[in-house]
Amino acid sequence: MKEIEVKILDIDLEEIRKKLLDLGAEKVFDGEIHALAFDHPDMRLYQKDSFIRVRKVGETVELCFKGPNRGSVFKSREEIEVNTSNFADTIEILERSGLKKIHEGKKHRESYTIGKVRFEIDNWKKIPHFLEIEAPTAEEVKEYVEKLGFTMEQTIGWGYLEVEEHYNKNE
């Protein structure tokens, strides 16, 4: 599967919630996400802009390979994801396979959907709320960016590490 998404930083949380509900979005998740990224000790995945992620979303555990970002305006990368039954055991399997943890983070997320379009409102420690819009096509992403009152110039195609770096350098 391919993910196509953009982020909009520093959003007005209440305004975005209202606009999403006015557009007919359904809230499908509201809770904590705990995510860990893994790579080989020689960082061969990172060198190719790829990584393996394990995350716990509520009670769901996801194991995912993320390929390189092939987009410029949009973040567009290959994503292969499966669910597992146990967060700690999944981490242990990866570590015993020789992979090492390269990043760990926790955040609060609200997720909304309209058809196949997903809207994620994330809040990380020390990072203001931001919105992620993900859809099967770039056209659909752009459509909902505009329906929410933004322009594509107000979006970024960054991954989570780039968002963290952006706010950490401004401390």
N, C-alpha and C positions, 0 to 999 in steps of 0.2 A: 504494500500500500504506500501511497505517497501522501505526505502531509503538505498542505499549502496554507500558510498562515501569515498574519501580520500582528504586531503588537502596537497598542496606543498607550503611551506612558502618561502618568500623572492625571488620571481621569477623575471626574467628579462622580463618586461612587453612587450616590442617590440618584443623580441624573441618568446615569447609564442603566441602573436597575429599572427605572421608570420607562426609559425608552425601549429597553428589551421587552418588558411586559406589554407595552403599547403595541409593539410589533407582533405580539403573539408568541413570544418565546416561553418555553416551559422550563422551569428550574428543575434540574435533574440531580444536582449534588450541591451540598454545602458542608464542608468539613476540612479536616487536615489532610495534607499530602506529605508523606515522608519519602524522599527519593535519594537514591545513591547511584552514582555513575562509576563504571568500572572500565579498566583497560589492562593491557599486558604491562609488565614491569618496564618494557622498553618504549611504552607509549605509542605503539604502532597504529592503534586506532585513532588516537588524538591527532597524530601526524597526518592522518587522512580525513580529519574533521568528522570522525565517527566515534561512537561509544556504545556501551551496553548499559542499560538503565534498569534498575529494579525500583519499583515504587509501590507504596501502599496508599490506595485511594479509598478512604473509609475502611471497609472490610475486604476490598478487592486488592489482590496482589498482581502486578503486571511486570513481566520481563520483556524488555524491548531492545532491539538493535536499531540504532539511529545511524543512517548513512550520512555522507557529506551534504552540506547545504549547497544546492545547485541554483538557488535563486539570488537575485540582486534586490529587487523591490520586495518580493515575498520570500519568506523562509520556505524552501521547498526541498524536502529530503525524503529519501526512502525510509520507511518505518515498518519493521516486522515485529509484531507484538503478540504475546500469548499470556494467558492468565495462569498463575500457579496457585497452590493451595496454602502456602506457608511463607511468609516474608523472611523469617530468620533462616529457614532451610534453604531458600533460594539464594540468599546471600552466601551461606556456607558453601553451597555447591560451586558458586562462582569463585570464591576464595580458594577452595580446595583444587579448583581447576587451574590455579596459578594466576588468576586475575587479581588486581589490587584496586581498592577503592580510591578514586581520584577526586570525588566530590560528594558531599552529603548536604542535604538541605531539607528544611520543613517550611511549609507555607500553608496559608488558609486559602481555599478556593471555593468560588461559587461557579457552577456550570449551568449553562442554559443551552437549549437547542431550538432551532427552527428547521424542521426537516433534517437534512444532513449537515447543516451548518451548526458549528459549536462556538459558543461564546464563553470564555473563561475569564473570570475576574480573580486575579491573584493578589495576595498581600503577603509579602515576605518581611521578615524582620528588617527594619531600617530602609525599606523600599516602599515608596508610595504605591497605592493600588494602581494596577494597570489592567488593560483589557487585551485579550488575545482572541482573534477571529480566525477560525479554521474552517475551510470548506473544500469540497472535491475539486473546485476549479478556481483559478485566479479571478475570473469574472464574478463569481459568487462572492468571493471575499470582498472585492471592490464594491459590489452592489450593497453589501451590508455595512461597509465602512461609511458609505455615503448616506445610507438610510439612518445611520446613527448620528449623522450631522458632522462627520469628519471628511477630510480629503486624504487622498493617498499620500500627500506630502507630510501629513501628520503621523504617518505610520512608520514602523521600522520592521525589518526582517531579521531581527537578532534572535539568538538563542538565549537560554537562561544565564549562561556564563557572561555573555556580553552585557545583559541587563545588570547583573551584579557588578561587573567592572565599571559600568557607567556611573552607578550610584556610589561605589566605593571610592572612585577617584575624586568625587565631589565632597568627600567628608572633610 
